[in-house]
């Protein structure tokens, strides 16, 4: 399965750069079969980036009212962003959830879409990440790596094959049993 991880944000606006920081750390570990990109969060750019992939994992700063540094995981392949955070979750001109819904409408959404949102403390120009965001980088990185690893292990497990004997056949004669593989 081809997976793309996109870090979204503006590294020159405080915690808004947390998504980019997570993918920079992920890039150092470069998991197999994973592409890693950075984006400012513009909707059409995001849609173009994830065209043709089976799974996209987005990492972005949120502003939902939760405690700074809180990490939330949203599975958005089959459902929209929860209404209670949709309108307040992005710090960009067009939000990641808006890009996802536009892609869904245009039938350009990958089958699997995961958003890791990290609650931000501040977005001032010229500021670095807050201590909350810096701490969340390592936690989000571990969660993403775990998700990628579990997915890889699941795809490497061979399908089990059930053997069913035909009850109408005699088992007493060697080689006379009939079996079908499902």
N, C-alpha and C positions, 0 to 999 in steps of 0.2 A: 504494500500500500504506500502510495506517495503522500507524504505529509509535508505541509508547509507551515512554518511558524513565523508570524509577523509581529514584530515589536512596533507599537504605534506610539507616537508622541513627539514632543518638542523638547529636546534635551536642554534648551536654554530657558525653560519656564519651570524651574523647580521640579516638583514631583511629576509633572507632565512627561518627563523623560524616563519614567520608571519602566515602561514597556520596552523601550530601546535598550535600557541597561540589562534587562532580563535576557534578551536575545543575544546581546554581546557576550554575556557570560555563557549562554548556551552554545554559541559559536566556538568557544574555547574547547568544548567537549565534542563538538560535531558528531551527533548521533548518525548512524548509517540510515540511508533512505529518507533523510530529513533535509529540506531546504530551509534556509533562514534568511529573512529579509527584514528591512526596517522601512517604516512609512510615516509620513506626517499625518495620515488618517483621512486623506481626501477619498471620497467614496469611489469614484471611477477608477482611481489608481489602485485601490484595494481590490476591486472587482477584477481588474486586469491581472493583478498579481496572482490571485487564486484560481484563475481560469485553468481548467484541466487537472487540478489536483483532486484527490479523493477526500482529503481531510485538511482543514486549516485550523490552526490554533492561533488566536490573536491574544496579545497581551497589551493592556492599555490601562491608563490611570482612570479612576472613577471618582465621581463626586456625588455620592448617594446619601450622605449623612451618617454612614457607619464610622466606626473608629478608624483613624488614620492607620494605614498598614494592613487593614483587613483585606484578605484575598477572597474573592468570590469567583466561582466557576459556573459558567452558564453554558448549557448544551443547547445551541440555537439552530441546529440543522432542521429540526421538525417544528420548532416553536419560536415565537417572537420573544424578545426580551421582556421580562416581567414589567408590567405597567408602572409599578411603584418606583422603578429606577430608570425607566426608559428616557424620560425627559430631562433627567438631571445627571446622567452618567458620563457625558463626554465633555472634554474641554476643547474640542476642535470645532471649526466652523460647521462641518458635517460630521456626525458621529458614526462610530463603528456600527452601532445597531441600525442606523439609517442605511448604511452601505449594505448591511446584511439583508434588510428588508427590500431594498431596491434590487439587489441581486436575486432574491427570491422571486420578486415580481417579474424580472427579466429572464427567469429560468437559468441563471448563471451562478447559482449557489452550489458549492461542493456538497456532497452527501453528508459529510460531517463537519460541523462548525462549532468550535469551542472558543469561548471568550473567558480569559482570566482577567478579571478586573481587580486592580489594586487601589484601595481607597487612598486618596491623596490628602495631604495637609495643606500645601500651598502651591501656587502657580505663578509666582512673581517672576518677571523677566530678570535674567541674570543670576538667579539663585540656583544652587545645587539641590540634589535630592535631600529630603529631610531624613532624619535618623529612622523614622517609621518606614519610609519607602526603601531606604538602604537595607533594613532588616527584612523587608518583604521580598526583596530581590532573591535572596538565597532560598527562601521558603517556596516562592513561586517556581524558581528554577528546579528545585527538587520535585515538586508536584508534576511539572511538565515532563521532566526526565522519566519519572515513574510511569506516567501515562504513555509515553512513547515506548518505554521498555515493555510494559504489559501488553501493549498492542503488538509489538514485534514478537513477543513470546507466544501470544495467541495465534498469530499468523503462521508460526513455525510448527504448531502442533498438528501432526497428521490426523486427518479425519479417521475416526474409528470405523471399522467395517464389521458389520454384524453378519454372521453366517447363520443362515436359516436352513435347516434340513427339511426336505420335503417329506411330510408324514406318510405319504402314500407309498414311498419307496421302502424296500426292505433294507434293514441295517445289517442283516446277517451275512450278506454276500459282500466280500471285499470289493471295493471300487464301484459298488452299485448304488451308493447313496447319491442323491442329487442335492446340490446346494446352490443357493443364489446369494450374491453379495449385494447388499443394499448400500 
